[in-house]
């Protein structure tokens, strides 16, 4: 009998099992490593006037749905407060103001080079649903013991209030001047005021929580809303895309539904 020159080495049963597991598992490991991907999210920070809260919240959601990987972070306040934040260096990519005066301050400070008008808004009288003071006109706001709340003069709605009062020859004596139109509306809703001067869009957004009273003198002060990419924006490309969205047909539809007029 001839002895073979080579003979396969005997493999321990446990070692055979380990090898089999490696052969079975390793392709899965390779497959997982080749198919895994890392996703990055771009965040665009938008500073917008309080009167834009409902509209921009809707537009932010629509924009995110059509721009995968981009998140819109919204910050709402009175336009004057937002100007202070931006000029003091707060990180913002987009600024939408409720008037051209506050946008001009941002441009003058070198935080924006240009802006585009995208909407217009007018004032309306907001009263509680049952209108206990019986307000029916702008002149009624001057009656004794009428608790009137308005925006502070530095805020666009406050500047418009002053302009209307001056043009109408009326002396308004508010019990409170608020830093944003949202705060004025809140006082009326809480029953802390008989009437407040807010925007048409705010009355519509409040639904049945307040009653709106239009007055012809409101045409004396129509606020134009400008929007701009902030200079030094961290996400300039995403900021411009959002501005274009606001100016485009979808954004303009949202604004029209909220009661805004064309600029």
Legacy VTK file of the C-alpha trace (Angstrom):
# vtk DataFile Version 3.0
C-alpha trace
ASCII
DATASET POLYDATA
POINTS 263 float
0.000 0.000 0.000
1.444 3.311 -1.045
1.387 6.108 1.510
0.034 9.374 0.002
2.556 12.210 -0.118
-0.097 14.763 1.064
-3.031 14.282 3.284
-5.620 16.955 4.369
-5.115 18.197 7.901
-7.790 17.224 10.349
-9.852 20.215 11.449
-11.281 20.356 14.916
-15.128 20.354 14.790
-15.365 23.626 16.776
-12.957 25.352 14.384
-15.065 24.193 11.450
-18.131 25.798 13.003
-16.327 29.143 13.477
-15.182 29.158 9.845
-18.689 28.447 8.648
-20.072 31.306 10.689
-17.461 33.697 9.307
-18.300 32.723 5.750
-21.993 33.184 6.462
-21.737 36.473 8.356
-18.982 38.320 6.492
-21.002 39.025 3.312
-23.678 40.647 5.479
-21.085 42.846 7.164
-19.714 43.913 3.804
-23.197 44.600 2.464
-24.062 46.783 5.461
-20.861 48.761 5.169
-21.363 49.480 1.487
-25.016 50.525 1.748
-24.821 52.806 4.812
-24.943 56.521 4.017
-24.632 59.651 6.101
-27.228 62.392 5.669
-26.672 66.052 6.456
-29.386 68.560 7.265
-29.124 72.220 6.338
-30.869 74.615 8.714
-32.052 77.981 7.408
-32.904 80.465 10.169
-35.702 82.890 9.294
-36.452 86.002 11.367
-40.002 87.151 10.576
-42.488 89.715 11.864
-45.095 88.420 14.317
-47.931 89.004 11.839
-46.329 86.407 9.553
-46.377 83.604 12.103
-49.195 81.511 10.675
-48.262 82.049 7.017
-44.545 81.406 7.445
-45.160 78.347 9.604
-47.218 76.888 6.758
-44.634 77.900 4.161
-41.831 76.457 6.244
-43.557 73.082 6.297
-44.225 73.205 2.556
-40.646 74.213 1.813
-39.207 71.375 3.900
-41.476 68.889 2.120
-40.162 69.954 -1.290
-36.515 70.511 -0.238
-35.293 67.323 1.388
-32.404 67.857 3.757
-33.307 71.473 4.552
-34.950 72.546 7.791
-36.530 75.974 8.331
-36.053 77.402 11.817
-38.503 80.267 12.412
-38.128 83.097 14.923
-41.035 85.531 15.305
-41.109 88.902 17.076
-41.897 92.536 16.434
-39.906 93.828 13.457
-38.065 96.395 15.614
-36.930 93.670 18.041
-35.730 91.510 15.157
-33.740 94.420 13.725
-31.985 94.859 17.083
-31.111 91.167 17.185
-29.784 91.113 13.613
-27.727 94.309 13.922
-26.234 92.994 17.171
-25.009 89.888 15.382
-27.694 87.267 15.999
-27.325 84.498 13.391
-30.074 84.803 10.812
-30.267 83.790 7.166
-33.493 85.541 6.139
-35.295 88.629 7.461
-38.948 89.394 6.666
-40.153 92.719 8.029
-43.662 94.126 8.420
-42.517 97.466 6.982
-39.813 98.999 4.811
-38.537 101.295 7.588
-37.163 98.457 9.711
-35.705 96.692 6.676
-33.901 99.938 5.800
-32.216 99.843 9.226
-30.840 96.368 8.506
-29.568 97.499 5.107
-27.983 100.620 6.622
-26.186 98.423 9.170
-24.698 96.372 6.346
-26.652 93.231 7.256
-28.551 93.116 3.947
-27.773 94.551 0.524
-31.248 94.555 -0.992
-34.802 93.417 -0.335
-37.955 92.548 -2.251
-41.559 93.386 -1.368
-43.709 90.267 -1.056
-46.974 91.301 0.664
-49.051 94.182 2.007
-51.279 94.497 5.067
-53.734 96.969 6.583
-55.074 97.558 10.076
-58.403 96.409 11.446
-60.085 96.883 14.809
-60.220 93.687 16.870
-62.826 93.420 19.631
-64.039 90.525 21.814
-66.691 88.369 20.089
-69.544 90.002 22.021
-68.072 93.514 21.542
-69.153 94.754 25.007
-67.999 98.332 24.340
-70.109 98.567 21.175
-67.210 99.613 18.958
-68.225 100.161 15.331
-65.789 102.778 13.978
-62.342 104.257 14.474
-63.885 107.287 16.190
-65.421 105.025 18.852
-61.908 104.244 20.089
-61.644 107.778 21.501
-64.654 107.432 23.784
-63.995 107.812 27.544
-63.240 104.621 29.490
-62.640 102.644 26.288
-59.734 100.287 26.929
-57.716 100.497 23.728
-54.496 98.558 23.153
-52.123 99.333 20.278
-48.602 98.508 19.160
-45.700 100.669 20.333
-44.648 103.381 17.835
-41.394 101.582 16.972
-43.359 98.533 15.775
-44.808 98.687 12.223
-48.416 98.282 13.404
-47.824 101.058 15.922
-46.373 103.397 13.307
-49.386 102.682 11.083
-51.734 103.414 13.996
-50.094 106.776 14.584
-50.244 107.639 10.895
-53.955 106.799 10.677
-54.796 108.725 13.842
-52.897 111.779 12.611
-54.497 111.680 9.157
-57.948 111.323 10.748
-57.392 114.068 13.324
-58.064 111.679 16.208
-56.323 111.571 19.571
-56.035 107.950 20.643
-55.266 107.273 24.313
-54.387 103.586 24.635
-54.125 101.920 28.017
-51.211 99.836 26.745
-48.627 99.848 23.948
-47.314 96.393 23.072
-44.091 95.272 21.390
-45.852 93.110 18.809
-49.216 92.757 17.124
-49.576 89.289 18.663
-49.458 90.836 22.138
-52.178 93.345 21.204
-54.396 90.541 19.957
-53.706 88.537 23.100
-54.971 91.384 25.308
-58.235 91.507 23.357
-58.670 87.736 23.461
-58.060 87.710 27.206
-60.719 90.377 27.776
-58.119 92.867 29.029
-59.036 95.359 26.295
-62.233 96.570 24.660
-60.448 96.961 21.333
-57.068 96.636 19.706
-55.619 97.803 16.419
-54.092 94.839 14.609
-53.725 93.631 11.035
-56.510 92.193 8.909
-54.529 88.949 8.761
-54.373 88.688 12.563
-58.134 88.978 12.883
-58.575 86.256 10.271
-56.034 83.979 11.973
-57.797 84.387 15.342
-61.032 82.938 13.956
-63.990 83.257 16.308
-61.813 84.357 19.241
-62.219 87.992 18.164
-64.471 90.047 15.934
-62.990 92.274 13.237
-64.255 95.757 12.408
-62.990 97.353 9.211
-62.717 101.120 8.902
-62.085 103.255 5.791
-59.271 105.252 7.419
-57.061 102.131 7.309
-56.208 102.952 3.690
-54.106 105.856 5.027
-51.419 103.387 6.173
-50.824 100.261 4.128
-47.763 98.369 5.330
-45.485 96.883 2.685
-43.581 93.735 3.694
-39.999 93.283 2.384
-37.844 90.144 2.595
-34.072 89.753 2.204
-31.182 87.340 2.607
-29.134 88.536 5.578
-25.528 89.456 4.780
-23.123 86.891 6.181
-25.832 84.234 6.302
-24.563 80.833 7.316
-26.680 79.186 4.620
-26.909 81.750 1.784
-28.011 79.236 -0.862
-30.813 77.823 1.295
-31.787 81.349 2.351
-32.190 82.453 -1.260
-34.216 79.352 -2.037
-36.625 80.183 0.800
-36.912 83.807 -0.351
-37.697 82.574 -3.859
-40.312 80.232 -2.390
-42.038 83.127 -0.578
-42.031 85.193 -3.773
-43.184 82.247 -5.910
-46.734 81.084 -6.645
-46.964 78.630 -3.749
-45.831 81.138 -1.146
-48.034 83.873 -2.578
-51.023 81.521 -2.396
-50.426 80.975 1.322
-50.202 84.721 1.917
-53.392 85.416 -0.064
-55.257 82.758 1.910
-54.174 84.506 5.116
-55.582 87.819 3.922
-52.410 89.539 2.753
-52.648 91.768 -0.300
-50.182 92.081 -3.157
-47.450 94.666 -2.509
LINES 1 264
263 0 1 2 3 4 5 6 7 8 9 10 11 12 13 14 15 16 17 18 19 20 21 22 23 24 25 26 27 28 29 30 31 32 33 34 35 36 37 38 39 40 41 42 43 44 45 46 47 48 49 50 51 52 53 54 55 56 57 58 59 60 61 62 63 64 65 66 67 68 69 70 71 72 73 74 75 76 77 78 79 80 81 82 83 84 85 86 87 88 89 90 91 92 93 94 95 96 97 98 99 100 101 102 103 104 105 106 107 108 109 110 111 112 113 114 115 116 117 118 119 120 121 122 123 124 125 126 127 128 129 130 131 132 133 134 135 136 137 138 139 140 141 142 143 144 145 146 147 148 149 150 151 152 153 154 155 156 157 158 159 160 161 162 163 164 165 166 167 168 169 170 171 172 173 174 175 176 177 178 179 180 181 182 183 184 185 186 187 188 189 190 191 192 193 194 195 196 197 198 199 200 201 202 203 204 205 206 207 208 209 210 211 212 213 214 215 216 217 218 219 220 221 222 223 224 225 226 227 228 229 230 231 232 233 234 235 236 237 238 239 240 241 242 243 244 245 246 247 248 249 250 251 252 253 254 255 256 257 258 259 260 261 262
